[in-house]
Amino acid sequence: MKQYLLAVHTVEGEDPSPEEMEQAYNARPAARSLAHATRADLLRRLGSHEEAAEAYEAALALAGNAAERRFLRARRASLPNPDDLAGGRAEEAGELLLSTLG
């Protein structure tokens, strides 16, 4: 399911609905780390960096091995510092996320 959601986002430029993300999350409990990581990546691409950081933290908490944790830490570290989002960029990112999901 998560691969489908990411493929749709990448190829068609459509973001998955909250219902689709929930379905992917509940599909396989063992894959929840991947669902959080996928959500974090989509949020990062949309510019919603604070929410992406939270999703990366959730993925890290469930990561199954050291390689996954290294990758997730690197992705989280690549996000801009929240102080760098001053001047309304964080608000714009939130508006973009809302407009694409709803």
Secondary structure, DSSP 8 states (H G I E B T S, - for coil): -HHHHHHHHHHH-----HHHHHHHHHH-GGGHHHHHHHHHHHHHHHT-HHHHHHHHHHHHHH--SHHHHHHHHHHHHTS--GGGGTTTHHHHHHHHHHHHH-
